C-alpha cells in the first residue's frame, strides 16, 4: 500500500541527528520504493528489490516537483515523449510507474538494472540528449545557468530538433531551428546556437554521434546578419552624487540599500544580491566574495570604503547580521534583479544597475589618471593582462584598490553641487 503523498514528498527534509545537524532520511512508499533525502537536502528515488535471491538497490532518479513536471511536460512539449526509463527526474507518480516496471522485469527473470540502462545505449533524440547533457553537466554550473540551459533549448530548439536523432542533425537543421528567433531575439538565439552545439558535442563524446559537429561558418552563412548590440545604459559619473543623495533621503528598503551598495562597490547586481554577512569583515573592511557568486568563478576580495561600511551598518537590522545582507521579501530568499531596477525606475532613471560599473570605470580613467588602469580593472573583477602577465602578477593590488575605492566612495557621497 502506498504511504507517500505529493504533499509529504514536497516537504521532505533531512532528519535531525543527535548533534542537531542534518542527516540522511529514508521515506518508504511501499513495495520497495523509497525516497532518500540526503543531509545536503538532495532527494532521489531508490527501488529495493530482490534479484537472484540478493537484495539490490536500484537508483531511479532524482525527485522532480509535481508543479514543475506538469508545466514542463505539457502535451505539446517534445519531452513528453521521452521514455520513462530515460527520465532522471521523476515525480512521485512517475517513480511508482518506473518501480512497477522494474519489479515486473525482475519477477520475469530479467536484470532490472540492465533493463533500466538499455534505453540509454540507443541513439537518443535531441530532446533526450538535452536531458542527458543537463543531468551530466549541470553539477558544474550554477542553478541559474543549469535552468537557463534546459529552458532555452526546450523552448527554442526542441520544437524543431526534439524528435530528431542526434546523429542526423546538421547545419541545415540547426539553421531551420534558429531562423525564427535569430533576428527577433539575437541574444537568446546565440545562446541557443551555442547550447545546441554543446548538446551535440556531448552526444559525440558519448558515442551517440559519429558525424563531425556542424561547422560554425556554415551556420553563419545560413543566417541573416544580426544588429550589433549596444552597451548597458549608464548614468554619467558626474550625475551619480546627486542621484545617490536622493536615494539616501528615501526610506531604506532592501532594494534601495542594495542598489547603493552596488554603486559603492562597483559590483554586479547578482553579486550584491547574493552578499552574505559571513562574507563581510567590518573590522578588516573587506567583502570576500566566493567563487560561487562570481561571474568568473574566481574568488574576489573587495576593499570596502567608509561609506560602504556605513551603509552595511544601516542594513544590518534587515537580517540581524546573519544570512543575506539584502534579503528579499520572503525569509531566506534573495532580492530579484528587478528590485534594484525598480529603485532606478522609481527615481525616473532609465539606466541599468550594471551601467554603474561603466560609470565607475569612466570616473577612474578621468579623475584617477595617476592610478594604473590595471587597478580599476581588478576592482571590477576583470581579468587583466596576457596569460604571461597573469602568471607573473601574484599580487591582487589590494592596497591600491582600497585607495581607489575610498576615493570613489568619497566622490559618490560628496554633497552635489547644483549643475
Secondary structure by P-SEA (a helix, b strand, c coil): cccccaaaaaabbbbbcccccccbbbbbccccbbbbbccccccbbbbbbbcccbbbbbbcbbbbbaaaaaaacccccccccccccccccccaaaaaaaaaaaaaaaaacccaaaaaaccccccccaaaaaaaaaaaccccccaaaaaaaaaaaaccccccccccccccccaaaaaaaacccccccaaaaaaaaaaaaaaaaaaaaacccccccccaaaaaaaccccccccccccccccaaaaaaaaaaaccccaaaaaaaaaaaacccaaaaaacccccccccccccccccccccccbbbbbbccaaaaaaaaaaccccccccccccccccccccccaaaaaaaaaaccccccaaaaaaaaaaaacccccccaaaaaaaaccccccaaaaaaccccaaaaaaaaaaaaaaaaacccccc
